[in-house]
Amino acid sequence: MPFTSLGISESLCAVLQRENITTPYPIQTEVIPAVLSKRDVLGIAKTGSGKTLSYVLPILMNIQKKVVLKSRHIQVLVMVPTRELAAQVHSVFSQYIHESGLRIKTLAAFGGVSINPQMMAMNNVSILVATPGRLLELVSLHAVNLSSVEMVVLDEADKMLTVGFEKEMDQVFALLPEKRQNLLFSATLNDQIQSLEKVLLHDPLVIKIEEESDALDYIHQSAYFIPEEQKGPLLRYLIKSQDMQQVLVFTSSVARADRVVEKLQKNGIEARSIHSKKTQGARTELLRDFKLGYLRVLVTTDLLSRGIDIEFLPFVINYELPRSPINFIHRIGRTGRAERFGEAITLVSPSEEAHFKVIEKKMKKKVPRIAWEPLGRT
């Protein structure tokens, strides 16, 4: 089924073709027609399922012929939980607007950087992609007005409801007009999402894309059960022996991420850490360099476990396990995307063994164990 049959214009389809996107993902075939017909949507699908384009394309179709509202009155609000996701969604909007020749202005607004440039850039913005905190700051400074919003998108809503955004989101909802189209996307359907659905959505089309076991089949998994003190030497051995040129390493804390990077650098392996303690400028630069292949190893926390799209990432290594089995699936899902194979390696210490079994149960997969020989402290 081509995108044109879903109601997407030839100019936008031309951009899709240049990106080698010819066949819609399952979520796109269902969401796009619903959005074009102005229905509310609740979409449940894992990251990497194509949901960003499922709302970007019909939004551009719906607003391209509309008259620009008076200054600082936006038409579309997209709320996301992280700065990185805000920048990424904004870049998708910008690309398709620019390459299709549309006259629509979009902006990303998030904290960690000066608010003044964002305030100055708000004139004539139609589509605003924002984190809740920075959005409320802009509202309080009269830099943006939400009374004319026609469409609201909540992307990664499940994550937003678990990291303390509830109060801020309630404040935002109170500022929005009652009559609007709502699109809610989540990787999971939990009690919080269902409660939010009842408040926000009017007769929604519920689209649940089952997490197929095939998706994990594109990820070759392996696990090493080793003492904690052996994790560092084994990590460095794996990177060097397999000549890994682009690898994302997950740790459980900011401090651990920095220590892992320090050890890697001392052993001649180019590595940097990215986490919440870094400035937004540094985070943006590091992520860009890593995506482009200029940086060999990027060590992070669960900050990058969701919502970040790297076209082809060959290796993911779990230096430590996340608390949630769902986060483990999101972590390894950074590789094995778009039907291309990737490798996910997990280092499991004795204290983590019971939790790893819980993760395997959640995945419905038994991860192969690899025999290991104790390594020296290199």
C-alpha positions in Angstrom: 0.0 0.0 0.0 1.6 3.3 -1.0 1.4 6.5 1.1 -0.6 8.2 -1.6 -3.5 5.7 -1.0 -3.5 6.9 2.7 -4.2 10.5 1.6 -0.6 11.8 1.7 0.3 14.4 -1.0 2.6 13.7 -3.9 5.1 16.3 -2.6 5.4 14.6 0.8 5.5 11.2 -0.8 8.5 12.4 -2.9 10.4 13.2 0.3 9.5 9.7 1.6 10.9 8.2 -1.6 14.1 10.1 -1.3 14.4 8.6 2.2 13.8 5.1 0.8 10.5 4.9 2.7 8.1 3.3 0.3 5.8 1.0 2.4 3.9 2.3 5.4 4.5 0.6 8.8 1.3 -1.0 10.3 0.8 1.9 12.7 1.0 4.4 9.8 -1.6 2.6 7.8 -4.1 3.0 10.7 -3.1 6.3 12.2 -2.7 8.5 9.1 -6.3 8.1 7.8 -7.7 8.6 11.3 -5.7 11.8 11.8 -6.7 13.1 8.4 -10.4 12.5 9.3 -9.9 14.5 12.6 -10.4 11.6 14.9 -8.8 11.3 18.3 -6.2 8.4 18.4 -4.7 6.3 21.1 -1.7 4.5 19.6 0.1 1.8 21.5 3.4 0.8 19.8 7.0 0.3 20.7 9.6 2.9 19.7 11.0 2.3 16.2 7.5 1.3 14.9 7.2 4.4 12.7 4.8 6.4 14.9 6.5 9.8 14.5 5.8 9.8 10.8 2.3 8.5 11.5 1.4 11.8 13.0 3.9 14.2 11.3 2.6 13.5 7.8 -1.2 13.9 8.4 -0.5 17.0 10.6 1.3 18.6 7.7 -1.6 17.7 5.4 -4.2 19.1 7.8 -2.6 22.5 8.4 -0.9 23.3 5.1 -3.9 25.1 3.6 -4.9 26.9 6.8 -4.4 30.6 7.4 -1.6 31.4 9.8 -3.0 32.5 13.1 -2.0 35.7 14.8 1.5 35.8 16.2 2.3 33.4 19.1 -1.0 31.5 18.7 0.1 28.0 17.7 -2.1 25.4 15.9 -0.4 22.2 16.8 1.3 21.2 20.1 3.5 18.1 20.4 4.6 17.3 24.0 7.5 15.0 24.6 9.3 14.0 27.8 13.0 14.7 26.8 15.0 17.3 25.1 16.5 14.8 22.7 13.1 13.6 21.6 11.9 17.2 21.2 14.9 18.0 18.9 14.4 14.7 17.0 10.6 15.2 16.3 11.2 18.8 15.4 13.9 17.7 12.9 11.4 15.4 11.2 8.8 18.1 10.9 11.5 20.5 9.6 12.8 18.1 7.0 9.4 17.3 5.5 8.3 20.9 5.6 11.5 22.1 3.8 11.9 19.3 1.3 8.2 19.4 0.2 8.1 23.2 -0.1 5.5 23.8 2.6 5.2 27.3 4.2 4.8 26.2 7.8 7.0 27.2 10.7 7.9 24.8 13.5 10.0 25.1 16.6 11.4 22.9 19.4 11.3 24.3 22.9 13.0 22.6 25.8 15.0 23.4 28.9 18.8 23.2 29.5 19.4 26.1 27.1 18.6 29.8 27.2 14.9 30.6 26.8 15.5 33.9 25.0 16.2 32.5 21.5 13.1 30.3 21.8 11.0 33.3 22.8 12.3 35.3 19.9 11.6 32.5 17.5 8.0 32.0 18.5 6.6 34.5 16.0 4.3 32.8 13.4 5.1 29.3 14.7 2.3 26.8 13.7 3.8 23.6 15.2 5.5 23.6 18.6 7.3 20.6 19.9 8.0 21.1 23.6 8.8 19.5 26.9 6.1 20.5 29.5 8.3 22.5 31.8 9.8 24.8 29.1 6.3 25.1 27.6 4.9 26.5 30.8 7.8 28.9 31.1 7.0 30.3 27.7 3.4 30.6 28.5 4.2 32.5 31.8 6.3 34.9 29.8 3.6 35.4 27.2 5.8 34.0 24.5 3.2 31.5 23.4 -0.6 31.3 23.6 -2.4 27.9 23.7 -5.9 29.1 23.3 -6.0 28.4 19.5 -4.5 25.0 19.6 -6.4 22.7 17.3 -4.4 19.5 17.8 -2.4 18.0 20.7 0.1 15.1 20.4 1.5 13.4 23.5 4.4 11.3 22.4 6.0 8.7 24.8 3.0 9.4 27.1 3.8 6.4 29.3 7.2 7.8 30.1 5.9 11.3 30.7 3.5 9.9 33.4 6.3 8.0 35.2 8.9 10.7 35.6 7.0 13.4 37.4 5.3 15.4 34.7 1.7 14.9 36.0 1.4 18.3 37.6 2.9 20.2 34.7 0.7 18.3 32.2 -2.4 19.2 34.2 -1.4 22.8 34.0 -1.0 22.6 30.3 -4.3 20.8 29.7 -6.1 23.6 31.7 -4.7 26.1 29.1 -5.9 24.3 26.0 -9.3 24.8 24.3 -11.8 22.1 25.1 -12.5 21.5 21.4 -9.4 20.0 19.8 -8.0 16.8 18.2 -6.0 14.6 20.6 -3.3 12.1 19.6 -1.8 10.0 22.4 1.1 7.6 21.7 2.6 5.2 24.3 4.8 2.1 24.2 2.6 0.5 26.9 -1.0 0.6 27.9 -1.1 0.9 31.7 -3.6 2.3 34.3 -2.2 5.8 34.0 -2.6 5.8 30.2 -6.1 4.5 30.5 -7.0 7.2 33.0 -5.5 9.9 30.8 -7.4 8.4 27.8 -10.7 8.9 29.6 -9.9 12.6 30.4 -8.3 13.6 27.1 -9.8 11.5 24.3 -13.2 11.7 22.7 -14.4 8.4 21.1 -10.8 7.6 20.1 -9.6 5.1 17.6 -7.5 2.7 19.7 -4.6 1.2 17.7 -2.5 -1.4 19.4 0.4 -2.7 17.4 1.4 -5.9 19.1 5.1 -6.2 19.9 5.9 -9.1 17.5 8.5 -11.6 18.6 9.9 -11.1 15.1 11.1 -7.6 16.2 13.4 -9.1 18.8 14.5 -11.7 16.3 16.5 -9.1 14.5 18.6 -8.6 17.6 21.2 -11.3 18.3 21.4 -11.4 22.1 24.0 -12.8 24.4 24.8 -12.6 28.1 28.0 -13.0 30.2 27.5 -14.0 33.8 30.5 -12.5 35.5 31.7 -10.9 38.8 31.1 -7.2 39.0 34.9 -6.4 38.9 35.2 -8.2 35.6 32.7 -6.0 33.8 35.2 -3.3 32.9 37.9 -5.6 31.5 35.3 -7.6 29.6 33.7 -4.5 28.1 37.0 -3.3 26.8 38.0 -6.7 25.5 34.7 -7.0 23.6 35.0 -3.6 22.0 38.6 -4.3 20.9 38.3 -8.0 19.9 35.2 -7.4 17.8 36.4 -4.1 16.4 33.2 -2.4 17.4 33.2 1.0 15.7 29.8 2.2 16.9 28.5 0.9 20.2 26.0 2.3 22.7 26.7 1.2 26.4 24.0 1.5 29.0 24.7 2.0 32.7 22.4 2.5 35.7 23.7 5.8 36.9 25.4 9.0 35.8 28.4 8.4 38.0 28.9 4.9 36.6 28.6 6.2 33.0 31.4 8.7 33.7 33.6 6.0 35.4 33.2 3.6 32.5 34.2 6.3 30.0 37.2 7.2 32.1 38.4 3.6 32.0 37.7 3.2 28.3 39.7 6.3 27.5 42.6 5.2 29.7 42.7 2.0 27.6 42.8 3.9 24.3 39.2 3.5 23.3 37.4 6.7 22.2 34.4 7.1 24.4 32.1 9.9 25.8 29.2 9.9 28.2 25.8 11.5 27.7 23.3 11.9 30.6 21.2 14.4 32.4 24.1 16.2 34.0 25.5 17.3 30.6 24.4 20.6 29.1 21.9 20.5 26.3 24.5 21.8 23.9 26.9 19.0 24.8 24.2 16.3 24.6 23.1 17.5 21.1 26.7 17.5 19.8 27.6 14.1 21.3 24.4 12.5 19.9 25.0 14.0 16.5 28.7 12.8 16.4 27.6 9.3 17.5 24.9 9.1 14.9 27.3 10.2 12.2 29.9 7.6 13.3 32.4 10.2 14.5 32.3 8.8 18.0 33.1 5.1 18.7 31.5 4.5 22.1 28.7 6.4 23.7 27.9 5.5 27.3 24.6 6.6 28.7 21.8 6.0 31.2 18.2 5.2 30.3 18.1 8.8 28.9 18.6 7.3 25.4 16.7 4.1 25.8 13.6 5.4 24.1 12.6 7.9 21.5 16.0 8.2 19.9 16.3 6.9 16.3 19.7 5.8 15.0 19.3 4.4 11.5 21.7 1.5 12.0 23.4 0.9 15.3 25.3 -2.4 15.2 26.0 -2.9 18.9 24.2 -2.3 22.3 25.9 -3.4 25.5 24.1 -3.4 28.9 26.9 -2.8 31.3 24.3 -2.9 34.1 20.6 -3.9 34.0 17.8 -1.3 34.2 15.2 -1.6 37.0 12.3 -2.2 34.6 12.2 -5.1 32.1 10.4 -2.8 29.7 13.4 -0.4 29.7 15.7 -3.4 28.9 13.6 -4.0 25.8 13.7 -0.4 24.9 17.5 -0.4 25.3 18.2 -3.3 23.1 15.6 -1.9 20.6 18.1 0.8 19.7 19.7 -1.9 17.5 18.0 -4.4 15.1 15.8 -1.7 13.6 14.2 -1.5 10.1 14.7 -5.2 9.6 18.5 -4.9 9.9 20.3 -7.2 12.3 22.0 -5.9 15.4 23.8 -7.3 18.5 22.9 -6.8 22.1 25.3 -8.0 24.8 24.4 -8.0 28.5 26.9 -8.2 31.4 25.2 -9.8 34.4 26.7 -9.8 37.9 25.7 -12.4 40.5 23.4 -9.8 42.2 21.6 -9.2 38.9 20.9 -12.8 38.0 17.5 -13.0 39.5 16.4 -9.8 37.9 17.8 -10.9 34.5 15.5 -14.0 34.7 12.6 -11.6 35.2 13.6 -9.7 32.1 13.9 -12.9 30.0 10.4 -13.9 31.2 9.1 -10.5 30.1 10.7 -10.9 26.6 9.6 -14.5 26.4 13.1 -15.3 25.3 16.0 -17.2 26.8 19.2 -15.3 26.2 22.2 -17.5 25.3 25.0 -17.5 27.9 28.6 -17.2 26.6 31.4 -18.9 28.5 34.1 -16.5 29.6 37.6 -16.6 31.0 38.6 -14.2 33.8 40.4 -11.2 32.4 43.1 -9.1 34.0 42.4 -5.6 35.2 43.3 -3.8 32.0 
